[in-house]
Amino acid sequence: MAPFGDVLDELAAAGISADFDHYPVRALQVFDPAGRVYPCRSTVPLLYLVRRGASAACLDRGLSDLAIAAAVDIHYAVEAPPCIRGILAGGSRGGNIVAVGHVFETDSPDGIYAVVNDNLAPKGYAYLLIVAGQGTVASCLFSDFANSHTCLERSVAFFQMHVGFTMQTPRRLGGAGNYAFPVQARAGELLAVGEAAGFQDPLFGFGIRYVMRSGVLAAALLAGEPDRYAQDWRSRLGGDFRVGVVNRYAYERLGNLAYGGILRTVAAVSDVRFVAV
Ligand SMILES: Cc1cc2nc3c(=O)[nH]c(=O)nc-3n(C[C@H](O)[C@H](O)[C@H](O)COP(=O)(O)OP(=O)(O)OC[C@H]3O[C@@H](n4cnc5c(N)ncnc54)[C@H](O)[C@@H]3O)c2cc1C
């Protein structure tokens, strides 16, 4: 399967400039449940770290400033009547993924780490990100949500033991995610994008690219051909979503005894985007 291209190129092709802080990541260290570490790398950025929220240089702020400059009306915290033509981007309505964590300041060195271990993040993963004195540690769970806070405590302890890091002024972060193949992705005249429609990667809960892709698609069709939206999202997003569902089905059947073997395969290739397991 061809890997995804660089997301910044995709945004540029849609006329969207990256007016927000973004930090390319080409390598990360992934731990198995036994604490063995597997370096995973890529020749091009595997991902970009961004900050979320309304503050300057955050992803959300950068995109909303561009939208406002393009004369888009954004209505926050209102239920838009479905007879108004527009885009519904209200996010998740609850879901099948829960993420809990801390953001913090630190004097520890930069590093990008993840761990797959059902005791720390059942059927998901936990991660520690440190860049330029800013850190995030989180557990992303796909089951056993009632134990999310215990999982977070265990994840912090795991990274303290295997990486070692300091955590100053920690603030809690958290949220729920929703993936579900939409029936229509539409509510009356409103075209639903991102998690409001159920678009999110079923394997690991990555939804930012899905919301950008569905948003660009909906925006292009809104004025002229809104009825084409259902057909277009199915052809442009449906294939990746189905692959994600199959990957999630397979991942659910793995467990702590199998994660290490998968990671060995992933770490053996020079570019993890081309791995086939
Ligand atoms: C802790 C955490 C970590 C994550 N990490 C990643 C990651 O590393 N990579 C990745 O790709 N994805 C990640 N995700 C998932 C990603 O954040 C979402 O899939 C993505 O933000 C969905 O975008 P969205 O615009 O659909 O919804 P959101 O980003 O949730 O935005 C929806 C906005 O609409 C607002 N809203 C809700 N209801 C209304 C209403 N009635 N009227 C007006 N406004 C309303 C909400 O307040 C919110 O600000 C993470 C999620 C969480 C919770």
The ligand as an SDF file (V2000), in Angstrom:
LIG
                    3D

 53 58  0  0  0  0  0  0  0  0999 V2000
   -6.0120   13.4770   24.2060 C   0  0  0  0  0  0  0  0  0  0  0  0
   -6.1820   13.2830   22.7260 C   0  0  0  0  0  0  0  0  0  0  0  0
   -5.0650   13.1080   21.9310 C   0  0  0  0  0  0  0  0  0  0  0  0
   -5.1960   12.9520   20.5460 C   0  0  0  0  0  0  0  0  0  0  0  0
   -4.0720   12.7970   19.7870 N   0  0  0  0  0  0  0  0  0  0  0  0
   -4.1820   12.7300   18.4400 C   0  0  0  0  0  0  0  0  0  0  0  0
   -3.0220   12.6450   17.6270 C   0  0  0  0  0  0  0  0  0  0  0  0
   -1.8900   12.5830   18.1200 O   0  0  0  0  0  0  0  0  0  0  0  0
   -3.1880   12.6180   16.2760 N   0  0  0  0  0  0  0  0  0  0  0  0
   -4.4090   12.6830   15.6860 C   0  0  0  0  0  0  0  0  0  0  0  0
   -4.5080   12.6720   14.4530 O   0  0  0  0  0  0  0  0  0  0  0  0
   -5.5450   12.7320   16.4480 N   0  0  0  0  0  0  0  0  0  0  0  0
   -5.4470   12.7700   17.7970 C   0  0  0  0  0  0  0  0  0  0  0  0
   -6.5820   12.8370   18.5650 N   0  0  0  0  0  0  0  0  0  0  0  0
   -7.8750   12.8450   17.8910 C   0  0  0  0  0  0  0  0  0  0  0  0
   -8.1110   14.2320   17.2920 C   0  0  0  0  0  0  0  0  0  0  0  0
   -7.9330   15.2200   18.2890 O   0  0  0  0  0  0  0  0  0  0  0  0
   -9.5330   14.3190   16.7480 C   0  0  0  0  0  0  0  0  0  0  0  0
   -9.8210   13.2200   15.9190 O   0  0  0  0  0  0  0  0  0  0  0  0
   -9.6980   15.5910   15.9170 C   0  0  0  0  0  0  0  0  0  0  0  0
   -9.3680   16.7360   16.6780 O   0  0  0  0  0  0  0  0  0  0  0  0
  -11.1540   15.6760   15.4710 C   0  0  0  0  0  0  0  0  0  0  0  0
  -11.3660   16.9420   14.9230 O   0  0  0  0  0  0  0  0  0  0  0  0
  -12.8130   17.5630   14.9160 P   0  0  0  0  0  0  0  0  0  0  0  0
  -12.6790   18.9140   14.3190 O   0  0  0  0  0  0  0  0  0  0  0  0
  -13.7640   16.5860   14.3160 O   0  0  0  0  0  0  0  0  0  0  0  0
  -13.2200   17.6870   16.4460 O   0  0  0  0  0  0  0  0  0  0  0  0
  -12.5280   18.5620   17.5940 P   0  0  0  0  0  0  0  0  0  0  0  0
  -11.0810   18.7650   17.3380 O   0  0  0  0  0  0  0  0  0  0  0  0
  -12.9720   17.9100   18.8580 O   0  0  0  0  0  0  0  0  0  0  0  0
  -13.2110   19.9620   17.4620 O   0  0  0  0  0  0  0  0  0  0  0  0
  -14.6130   20.1250   17.6420 C   0  0  0  0  0  0  0  0  0  0  0  0
  -14.8590   21.4650   18.2940 C   0  0  0  0  0  0  0  0  0  0  0  0
  -16.2520   21.7460   18.2320 O   0  0  0  0  0  0  0  0  0  0  0  0
  -16.6640   22.2590   19.4750 C   0  0  0  0  0  0  0  0  0  0  0  0
  -18.1220   21.9650   19.5890 N   0  0  0  0  0  0  0  0  0  0  0  0
  -18.7140   20.8590   20.0730 C   0  0  0  0  0  0  0  0  0  0  0  0
  -20.0730   20.9590   19.9690 N   0  0  0  0  0  0  0  0  0  0  0  0
  -20.3140   22.1420   19.3830 C   0  0  0  0  0  0  0  0  0  0  0  0
  -21.5040   22.8170   19.0010 C   0  0  0  0  0  0  0  0  0  0  0  0
  -22.7160   22.3260   19.1860 N   0  0  0  0  0  0  0  0  0  0  0  0
  -21.3880   24.0130   18.3910 N   0  0  0  0  0  0  0  0  0  0  0  0
  -20.1770   24.5650   18.1900 C   0  0  0  0  0  0  0  0  0  0  0  0
  -19.0020   23.9820   18.5500 N   0  0  0  0  0  0  0  0  0  0  0  0
  -19.0720   22.7790   19.1400 C   0  0  0  0  0  0  0  0  0  0  0  0
  -15.8210   21.5450   20.4990 C   0  0  0  0  0  0  0  0  0  0  0  0
  -15.7350   22.3040   21.6740 O   0  0  0  0  0  0  0  0  0  0  0  0
  -14.4740   21.4780   19.7670 C   0  0  0  0  0  0  0  0  0  0  0  0
  -13.6760   22.6220   20.0140 O   0  0  0  0  0  0  0  0  0  0  0  0
   -6.4770   12.9670   19.9490 C   0  0  0  0  0  0  0  0  0  0  0  0
   -7.6030   13.1230   20.7550 C   0  0  0  0  0  0  0  0  0  0  0  0
   -7.4730   13.2780   22.1320 C   0  0  0  0  0  0  0  0  0  0  0  0
   -8.7140   13.4570   22.9620 C   0  0  0  0  0  0  0  0  0  0  0  0
  1  2  1  0
  2  3  1  0
  2 52  2  0
  3  4  2  0
  4  5  1  0
  4 50  1  0
  5  6  2  0
  6  7  1  0
  6 13  1  0
  7  8  2  0
  7  9  1  0
  9 10  1  0
 10 11  2  0
 10 12  1  0
 12 13  2  0
 13 14  1  0
 14 15  1  0
 14 50  1  0
 15 16  1  0
 16 17  1  0
 16 18  1  0
 18 19  1  0
 18 20  1  0
 20 21  1  0
 20 22  1  0
 22 23  1  0
 23 24  1  0
 24 25  2  0
 24 26  1  0
 24 27  1  0
 27 28  1  0
 28 29  2  0
 28 30  1  0
 28 31  1  0
 31 32  1  0
 32 33  1  0
 33 34  1  0
 33 48  1  0
 34 35  1  0
 35 36  1  0
 35 46  1  0
 36 37  1  0
 36 45  1  0
 37 38  2  0
 38 39  1  0
 39 40  1  0
 39 45  2  0
 40 41  1  0
 40 42  2  0
 42 43  1  0
 43 44  2  0
 44 45  1  0
 46 47  1  0
 46 48  1  0
 48 49  1  0
 50 51  2  0
 51 52  1  0
 52 53  1  0
M  END
$$$$
